[in-house]
Each structure stands twice: as structure tokens, then as C-alpha cells.
């Protein structure tokens, strides 16, 4: 959407959310990001979602990978990991699925269970968004919910403080935030992060090896 007429056309169709692929048009089979979609059973679990996002960060930090959180615009948080080009969706899914499995094993508040009825009050670690053709809402996308919440990039310091809530970021408040902090998501897609060594360790499976061992 590059002009007002196109925006008005989309609004007339009720297309409020922007849901792009994780890969660019010049290389559709190789995603630019891995994404961890943290989905709670309800809005009142948001403080726990922030805590789980920090677990994801801790796991990724141990691999030497930078990650960037944003609110989903609904009740969850999504953590993006910019990648070097050349990893397939399957490889990225193996990577993100392994990270989620380790977190699930060590924190009973989380689950990778696909069936909603079987999750209970656990936070769903959705790594299956890393599939070609699947989409996830873009940063600054407005969601069709009460108050017109906006999917908003966060600083890790905000996540650590645990004070932010989904209702803090709406179509009425987002522009003041952008004026104050700028677009804190800008620049991340260009980062070239290599998950090859992680995938290689999974293949080798040597005794005592593993992607999360202590330095």
C-alpha cells in the first residue's frame, strides 16, 4: 500500500491487518526471520507471556542470537530472530521447534500442544508459524479488536520490567510512541544470523553436545 486510494480500498474491504510472509519476494523459499509466537489462553495471562518471552531470549542468548519482541496486538507476544539467507523453512522450523521443546521441558507454564482443549492454562509455544505460505501480523499492524490495538515492537527492558500490556498500544497512542522512540524494529531484517552450527549439532548428536550447553 503506497497511496491513500489503495489504503481506502483495503479499508473498504475490511482488510485491517497486514499479514506478510516471513520471506521476501526475491527469495520466497528462504525466510528472513524465525518467529516464536507465544499464545496465552487469555489476556490476563499477559504478565506470564512476558516472562516466557524472556525464557526465549535466554535460550537464544545462549546460542549467540539476537531476538526482537513485539506484542501480537491481541493477547500474545511474538519474538523475531533475523536470519542469514539460505535456510529453508524446514530448517528454521527444526531450529525453533527445538528451542521451544527445551523451554517446554523446563517450564511447566508452557506447551507445544497444538490442540487448544489440551493446553489448559499453559502458554502455547507456536513454532509452526515457520512454514512457507503461513503469515503473521506485521509490526504496527492494527488488529480488529476493541480499542484498535496495534502490534507493537518492544524493548527487552520493557519486557523485563513487565509493565506493558496489550491495551497500552492502540491506533491512538502508537504515533506518540513512534515520535518518542522511533521505529525500534527498523534495521533488524538486515541482520545476518547463522543457525547453521545449531543445526549441525542436532545432526551430530554427540554425547555431551547440545545447543544449550553452558560456556
Backbone as numpy.savetxt, mean C-alpha at the origin, in Angstrom:
# Nx Ny Nz CAx CAy CAz Cx Cy Cz
-6.79 12.39 -17.26 -7.65 13.58 -17.26 -6.76 14.81 -17.26
-6.78 15.54 -18.35 -5.89 16.69 -18.50 -6.62 17.99 -18.77
-7.96 17.97 -18.71 -8.70 19.22 -18.91 -10.03 19.15 -18.17
-10.66 20.27 -17.99 -11.89 20.36 -17.22 -13.04 19.58 -17.87
-13.08 19.57 -19.20 -14.16 18.87 -19.89 -14.11 17.37 -19.60
-12.90 16.79 -19.62 -12.76 15.36 -19.33 -13.14 15.06 -17.88
-12.75 15.96 -16.97 -13.09 15.78 -15.56 -14.61 15.83 -15.37
-15.26 16.76 -16.04 -16.72 16.87 -15.94 -17.39 15.63 -16.53
-16.83 15.08 -17.60 -17.39 13.88 -18.22 -17.31 12.70 -17.26
-16.17 12.54 -16.59 -16.02 11.46 -15.61 -16.96 11.65 -14.43
-17.07 12.89 -13.95 -17.96 13.16 -12.81 -19.41 12.86 -13.17
-19.78 13.14 -14.40 -21.15 12.86 -14.84 -21.43 11.37 -14.86
-20.40 10.55 -15.07 -20.54 9.10 -15.05 -20.45 8.53 -13.63
-20.17 9.40 -12.66 -20.00 8.94 -11.29 -18.64 8.31 -11.04
-17.67 8.59 -11.91 -16.32 8.02 -11.76 -15.50 8.91 -10.82
-15.66 8.68 -9.53 -14.98 9.53 -8.55 -13.59 9.01 -8.23
-13.41 7.71 -8.22 -12.12 7.12 -7.83 -11.23 6.91 -9.05
-9.95 7.10 -8.83 -8.95 6.81 -9.86 -8.22 5.54 -9.43
-8.33 4.48 -10.22 -7.74 3.18 -9.89 -6.78 2.75 -11.00
-5.51 3.15 -10.92 -4.55 2.72 -11.95 -3.96 1.34 -11.67
-3.31 0.78 -12.68 -2.51 -0.42 -12.49 -1.27 -0.07 -11.67
-0.53 -1.09 -11.27 0.74 -0.88 -10.58 1.91 -0.78 -11.55
1.64 -0.93 -12.84 2.69 -0.82 -13.85 2.35 0.31 -14.82
3.39 0.79 -15.51 3.23 1.89 -16.46 2.93 1.36 -17.87
2.45 2.24 -18.72 2.04 1.82 -20.07 3.22 1.33 -20.91
4.44 1.78 -20.57 5.59 1.35 -21.38 6.11 -0.03 -20.98
5.62 -0.58 -19.86 6.06 -1.91 -19.43 4.98 -2.52 -18.54
3.89 -2.89 -19.15 2.72 -3.33 -18.39 2.95 -4.60 -17.58
3.88 -5.45 -18.00 4.07 -6.73 -17.31 5.01 -6.61 -16.11
5.62 -5.44 -15.93 6.56 -5.24 -14.83 6.07 -4.10 -13.94
5.59 -4.40 -12.74 5.04 -3.36 -11.87 6.10 -2.38 -11.38
5.69 -1.14 -11.19 6.54 -0.11 -10.63 6.60 -0.19 -9.11
5.60 -0.82 -8.53 5.49 -0.92 -7.07 5.10 -2.33 -6.65
5.48 -2.68 -5.45 4.78 -3.71 -4.68 3.88 -2.97 -3.72
2.71 -3.52 -3.45 1.80 -2.84 -2.54 1.30 -3.82 -1.49
1.22 -3.32 -0.25 0.65 -4.06 0.86 -0.63 -3.33 1.26
-1.76 -3.99 1.07 -3.06 -3.38 1.35 -3.56 -3.91 2.69
-3.59 -3.07 3.69 -3.96 -3.46 5.05 -5.41 -3.11 5.28
-6.24 -4.13 5.38 -7.69 -3.96 5.37 -8.29 -4.42 6.69
-8.78 -3.50 7.53 -9.36 -3.88 8.81 -10.83 -4.24 8.68
-11.42 -4.84 9.71 -12.85 -5.18 9.66 -13.77 -3.99 9.88
-13.23 -2.83 10.21 -14.06 -1.65 10.41 -13.23 -0.43 10.71
-13.86 0.76 10.66 -13.14 2.01 10.84 -12.51 2.12 12.23
-13.16 1.55 13.25 -12.64 1.73 14.61 -11.37 0.92 14.85
-10.93 0.12 13.87 -9.67 -0.61 13.98 -8.49 0.18 13.39
-8.72 1.41 12.99 -7.67 2.17 12.31 -6.39 2.33 13.14
-6.48 2.57 14.46 -5.23 2.63 15.25 -4.40 1.35 15.13
-5.07 0.19 15.12 -4.35 -1.08 14.96 -3.75 -1.20 13.56
-4.46 -0.65 12.56 -3.92 -0.69 11.19 -2.60 0.07 11.12
-2.54 1.22 11.79 -1.30 1.98 11.81 -0.18 1.18 12.45
-0.49 0.45 13.51 0.52 -0.38 14.17 0.99 -1.50 13.25
0.08 -2.10 12.50 0.46 -3.16 11.57 1.28 -2.58 10.42
0.96 -1.36 9.99 1.77 -0.72 8.94 3.21 -0.57 9.40
3.41 -0.30 10.69 4.77 -0.20 11.22 5.47 -1.55 11.21
4.71 -2.64 11.38 5.30 -3.97 11.26 5.78 -4.23 9.83
4.98 -3.79 8.88 5.39 -3.92 7.48 6.67 -3.13 7.23
6.70 -1.90 7.75 7.90 -1.07 7.61 9.12 -1.75 8.24
8.94 -2.32 9.43 10.04 -2.98 10.11 10.58 -4.14 9.28
9.68 -4.93 8.70 10.10 -6.05 7.86 10.86 -5.55 6.63
10.34 -4.49 6.02 10.99 -3.96 4.82 12.32 -3.28 5.15
12.36 -2.61 6.31 13.63 -2.02 6.75 14.71 -3.08 6.88
14.32 -4.27 7.38 15.29 -5.34 7.57 15.85 -5.83 6.24
15.13 -5.55 5.16 15.59 -5.93 3.82 16.26 -4.77 3.10
16.36 -3.63 3.80 16.98 -2.46 3.19 16.11 -1.78 2.16
14.78 -1.93 2.29 13.85 -1.37 1.32 13.07 -0.21 1.92
12.91 0.85 1.14 12.11 1.98 1.56 10.65 1.74 1.17
9.75 2.20 2.02 8.33 2.03 1.77 7.59 3.31 2.16
6.43 3.50 1.55 5.70 4.75 1.72 4.22 4.46 1.96
3.69 4.93 3.10 2.30 4.64 3.45 1.33 5.71 2.96
0.10 5.30 2.77 -0.99 6.25 2.53 -2.27 5.66 3.07
-3.20 6.53 3.41 -4.53 6.03 3.77 -5.21 5.53 2.50
-6.09 4.57 2.67 -6.83 4.08 1.51 -7.95 5.03 1.10
-8.27 5.94 2.01 -9.43 6.80 1.80 -10.68 6.20 2.41
-10.57 4.95 2.84 -11.65 4.28 3.54 -11.14 3.93 4.94
-11.10 2.66 5.29 -10.73 2.28 6.66 -9.32 1.73 6.78
-8.60 1.62 5.67 -7.31 0.94 5.70 -6.13 1.81 5.38
-4.98 1.16 5.27 -3.72 1.80 4.90 -3.06 0.94 3.83
-2.40 1.60 2.89 -1.66 0.90 1.85 -0.20 1.33 1.90
0.69 0.36 1.81 2.13 0.63 1.86 2.73 0.30 0.50
3.37 1.28 -0.12 3.93 1.13 -1.45 5.45 0.98 -1.37
5.97 0.05 -2.16 7.41 -0.18 -2.24 7.84 0.02 -3.69
8.50 1.13 -4.03 8.96 1.33 -5.40 10.01 0.29 -5.79
9.92 -0.18 -7.04 10.79 -1.27 -7.48 11.57 -0.92 -8.73
12.72 -1.57 -8.85 13.45 -1.53 -10.11 12.65 -2.29 -11.15
12.66 -1.80 -12.38 11.93 -2.48 -13.45 12.53 -3.85 -13.74
11.65 -4.79 -14.09 12.12 -6.09 -14.52 11.59 -7.24 -13.70
10.95 -6.95 -12.56 10.34 -8.01 -11.77 8.90 -8.23 -12.22
8.54 -9.48 -12.43 7.19 -9.80 -12.87 6.21 -9.65 -11.72
4.94 -9.62 -12.07 3.91 -9.57 -11.04 3.98 -10.80 -10.14
4.28 -11.93 -10.71 4.38 -13.15 -9.91 5.52 -13.03 -8.88
6.66 -12.52 -9.32 7.78 -12.36 -8.41 7.45 -11.36 -7.30
6.79 -10.28 -7.66 6.41 -9.28 -6.67 5.38 -9.85 -5.69
4.50 -10.69 -6.21 3.50 -11.33 -5.34 4.16 -12.31 -4.36
5.15 -13.05 -4.83 5.90 -13.95 -3.95 6.61 -13.15 -2.86
7.23 -12.07 -3.27 7.92 -11.20 -2.31 6.95 -10.67 -1.26
5.86 -10.03 -1.69 4.93 -9.42 -0.74 4.21 -10.48 0.08
3.90 -11.62 -0.53 3.23 -12.69 0.20 4.10 -13.27 1.30
5.41 -13.37 1.04 6.33 -13.88 2.06 6.43 -12.92 3.23
6.54 -11.64 2.93 6.58 -10.64 4.00 5.31 -10.72 4.85
4.17 -10.83 4.20 2.89 -10.91 4.93 2.82 -12.19 5.77
3.33 -13.28 5.23 3.30 -14.55 5.98 4.13 -14.46 7.25
5.27 -13.79 7.18 6.11 -13.62 8.36 5.39 -12.77 9.40
4.76 -11.68 8.96 4.02 -10.82 9.89 2.86 -11.58 10.52
2.13 -12.33 9.70 0.99 -13.10 10.22 1.44 -14.11 11.27
2.57 -14.73 11.03 3.08 -15.74 11.97 3.42 -15.13 13.32
3.83 -13.86 13.31 4.33 -13.23 14.52 3.35 -12.26 15.17
2.21 -12.02 14.55 1.25 -11.09 15.14 -0.17 -11.60 14.90
-0.83 -11.98 15.97 -2.15 -12.61 15.86 -3.25 -11.64 15.45
-2.94 -10.37 15.41 -3.94 -9.39 14.96 -4.10 -9.39 13.44
-3.23 -10.12 12.75 -3.20 -10.08 11.29 -3.57 -11.43 10.68
-3.96 -11.39 9.41 -4.30 -12.62 8.70 -4.13 -12.42 7.20
-3.84 -13.50 6.50 -3.85 -13.50 5.04 -5.05 -14.28 4.50
-6.00 -14.55 5.37 -7.21 -15.30 5.00 -8.07 -14.49 4.03
-8.36 -15.08 2.86 -9.14 -14.37 1.85 -10.62 -14.27 2.22
-11.15 -15.29 2.89 -12.59 -15.30 3.19 -12.91 -14.31 4.30
-13.75 -13.35 4.00 -14.07 -12.30 4.97 -14.65 -12.89 6.24
-15.52 -13.88 6.11 -16.19 -14.45 7.27 -15.22 -15.19 8.20
-14.06 -15.57 7.69 -13.09 -16.31 8.49 -12.03 -15.42 9.14
-12.06 -14.13 8.84 -11.03 -13.23 9.36 -11.31 -12.79 10.80
-12.56 -12.76 11.18 -12.90 -12.25 12.50 -12.56 -10.78 12.60
-11.88 -10.40 13.68 -11.50 -9.00 13.88 -10.04 -8.76 13.56
-9.47 -9.64 12.75 -8.07 -9.49 12.37 -7.93 -8.58 11.15
-6.77 -7.98 11.04 -6.47 -7.09 9.92 -5.94 -7.92 8.76
-6.58 -7.78 7.61 -6.24 -8.58 6.44 -5.02 -7.99 5.74
-3.99 -8.81 5.57 -2.78 -8.44 4.84 -2.96 -8.88 3.39
-3.40 -7.96 2.57 -3.74 -8.31 1.19 -2.53 -8.06 0.28
-1.84 -9.15 -0.06 -0.73 -9.06 -1.00 -1.18 -9.45 -2.41
-2.42 -9.90 -2.54 -2.92 -10.36 -3.84 -3.40 -9.22 -4.73
-3.16 -7.99 -4.29 -3.36 -6.85 -5.19 -2.23 -6.79 -6.23
-1.15 -7.52 -5.96 0.00 -7.52 -6.87 -0.22 -8.52 -8.00
-1.21 -8.24 -8.80 -1.59 -9.09 -9.94 -1.81 -8.18 -11.14
-1.29 -8.59 -12.30 -1.47 -7.77 -13.50 -2.95 -7.62 -13.81
-3.36 -6.39 -14.04 -4.76 -6.10 -14.34 -5.56 -5.65 -13.13
-5.05 -5.96 -11.92 -5.73 -5.45 -10.73 -5.36 -3.98 -10.54
-6.25 -3.26 -9.90 -6.01 -1.83 -9.68 -6.15 -1.50 -8.20
-5.54 -0.39 -7.82 -5.66 0.09 -6.45 -5.79 1.61 -6.51
-6.57 2.16 -5.58 -6.86 3.59 -5.68 -5.58 4.42 -5.57
-5.53 5.46 -6.36 -4.33 6.28 -6.47 -4.21 7.25 -5.30
-2.99 7.71 -5.01 -2.84 8.79 -4.04 -3.67 10.00 -4.45
-4.35 10.58 -3.50 -5.20 11.76 -3.67 -6.51 11.46 -4.41
-6.84 10.19 -4.55 -8.13 9.85 -5.14 -9.24 10.06 -4.09
-10.32 10.69 -4.52 -11.49 10.87 -3.65 -12.29 9.58 -3.64
-12.80 9.21 -2.46 -13.61 8.00 -2.34 -15.09 8.38 -2.20
-16.00 7.59 -2.75 -17.44 7.91 -2.70 -18.05 7.51 -1.36
-17.58 8.15 -0.29 -18.06 7.88 1.06 -18.44 9.21 1.73
-19.11 9.11 2.86 -19.52 10.32 3.58 -18.32 11.21 3.87
-18.48 12.49 3.55 -17.41 13.45 3.78 -16.39 13.55 2.67
-16.54 12.73 1.64 -15.60 12.73 0.50 -14.15 12.59 0.97
-13.81 11.47 1.65 -12.42 11.27 2.09 -11.48 11.08 0.90
-10.22 11.42 1.13 -9.20 11.36 0.08 -8.09 10.41 0.52
-7.69 9.54 -0.38 -6.55 8.66 -0.12 -5.28 9.50 -0.04
-4.67 9.55 1.14 -3.65 10.56 1.40 -2.31 9.95 1.83
-1.22 10.28 1.13 0.10 9.85 1.57 0.42 10.36 2.97
1.07 9.52 3.76 1.42 9.86 5.14 2.93 9.85 5.31
3.40 10.59 6.30 4.77 10.47 6.77 4.82 9.33 7.78
5.94 8.61 7.82 6.05 7.54 8.80 5.97 8.08 10.22
6.40 9.31 10.42 6.29 9.91 11.75 4.83 10.05 12.17
3.94 10.32 11.22 2.51 10.42 11.52 1.95 9.05 11.89
2.43 8.02 11.19 1.98 6.66 11.50 2.46 6.27 12.90
3.70 6.59 13.21 4.26 6.24 14.52 3.53 6.96 15.65
3.15 8.21 15.44 2.42 8.95 16.46 1.02 8.40 16.67
0.45 7.79 15.62 -0.84 7.14 15.73 -2.02 8.07 15.88
-1.86 9.32 15.51 -2.93 10.29 15.72 -3.85 10.45 14.52
-3.38 10.11 13.34 -4.18 10.36 12.13 -5.35 9.40 12.06
-6.42 9.86 11.45 -7.61 9.07 11.22 -8.09 9.30 9.79
-8.81 8.35 9.20 -9.25 8.53 7.81 -10.04 9.82 7.59
-10.83 10.21 8.60 -11.66 11.41 8.44 -10.89 12.70 8.46
-9.58 12.63 8.74 -8.77 13.86 8.75 -8.53 14.40 7.35
-8.62 13.54 6.36 -8.25 13.93 5.00 -9.46 13.82 4.08
-9.98 14.96 3.70 -11.16 15.00 2.84 -10.92 15.99 1.71
-11.89 16.08 0.83 -11.78 17.00 -0.30 -11.73 18.46 0.17
-12.18 18.69 1.42 -12.13 20.04 1.98 -10.79 20.36 2.64
-10.10 19.35 3.13 -8.87 19.59 3.90 -7.58 19.27 3.15
-7.66 18.53 2.08 -6.45 18.02 1.43 -5.58 19.13 0.83
-6.22 20.22 0.37 -5.43 21.25 -0.29 -4.59 22.04 0.71
-5.10 22.23 1.92 -4.29 22.89 2.95 -3.08 22.02 3.31
-3.29 20.69 3.34 -2.17 19.78 3.62 -1.13 19.87 2.50
-1.58 19.90 1.26 -0.66 19.97 0.14 0.11 21.29 0.16
-0.55 22.38 0.54 0.15 23.66 0.61 1.20 23.65 1.71
0.91 22.95 2.80 1.82 22.92 3.94 2.99 21.97 3.70
2.72 20.78 3.16 3.75 19.74 3.07 4.19 19.43 1.64
3.44 19.91 0.66 3.71 19.51 -0.70 3.24 18.08 -0.93
3.54 17.55 -2.10 3.16 16.18 -2.42 4.27 15.25 -1.95
4.07 14.65 -0.77 5.12 13.82 -0.20 5.25 12.47 -0.91
4.36 12.18 -1.84 4.46 10.94 -2.62 5.29 11.13 -3.88
5.49 12.36 -4.31 6.22 12.64 -5.54 7.66 12.15 -5.44
8.11 11.53 -6.49 9.50 11.08 -6.55 9.68 9.62 -6.24
8.79 9.04 -5.45 8.97 7.64 -5.08 8.93 6.68 -6.27
8.07 6.93 -7.29 8.05 5.96 -8.40 9.38 5.81 -9.11
10.26 6.82 -9.00 11.54 6.74 -9.68 12.60 5.97 -8.93
12.32 5.56 -7.72 13.32 4.84 -6.94 13.51 3.42 -7.48
14.76 3.01 -7.57 15.08 1.71 -8.14 15.49 0.76 -7.01
14.55 -0.02 -6.52 14.83 -0.93 -5.41 14.80 -2.38 -5.90
15.80 -3.12 -5.48 16.04 -4.47 -6.00 15.57 -5.51 -4.98
14.58 -6.34 -5.37 14.15 -7.45 -4.51 14.74 -8.78 -4.99
15.67 -8.69 -5.95 16.30 -9.90 -6.47 16.99 -10.74 -5.41
17.81 -10.13 -4.52 18.47 -10.93 -3.48 17.48 -11.64 -2.57
16.37 -10.99 -2.25 15.32 -11.60 -1.44 14.76 -12.84 -2.14
14.44 -12.70 -3.42 13.87 -13.82 -4.18 14.89 -14.95 -4.31
16.15 -14.60 -4.45 17.20 -15.61 -4.58 17.34 -16.42 -3.29
17.24 -15.76 -2.14 17.31 -16.46 -0.87 16.15 -17.44 -0.71
14.97 -17.05 -1.19 13.82 -17.96 -1.12 14.07 -19.22 -1.94
14.76 -19.06 -3.09 15.04 -20.21 -3.95 16.09 -21.12 -3.32
17.09 -20.52 -2.72 18.19 -21.30 -2.17 17.73 -22.09 -0.96
17.06 -21.40 -0.02 16.52 -22.07 1.16 17.58 -22.74 2.01
18.75 -22.14 2.08 19.84 -22.74 2.86 19.53 -22.70 4.35
19.96 -23.69 5.12 19.74 -23.69 6.57 20.30 -22.43 7.21
19.46 -21.78 8.03 19.89 -20.56 8.71 19.76 -19.32 7.86
19.48 -19.49 6.57 19.29 -18.33 5.71 17.87 -17.85 5.82
17.64 -16.67 5.31 16.27 -16.15 5.33 16.29 -14.65 5.17
15.26 -14.11 4.58 15.25 -12.69 4.25 15.15 -11.78 5.47
14.80 -12.30 6.66 14.60 -11.45 7.82 15.61 -11.73 8.92
16.74 -12.34 8.60 17.71 -12.62 9.64 18.32 -11.31 10.15
18.74 -11.31 11.38 19.34 -10.14 12.01 20.75 -9.93 11.46
21.12 -8.64 11.32 22.49 -8.33 10.90 23.44 -8.51 12.08
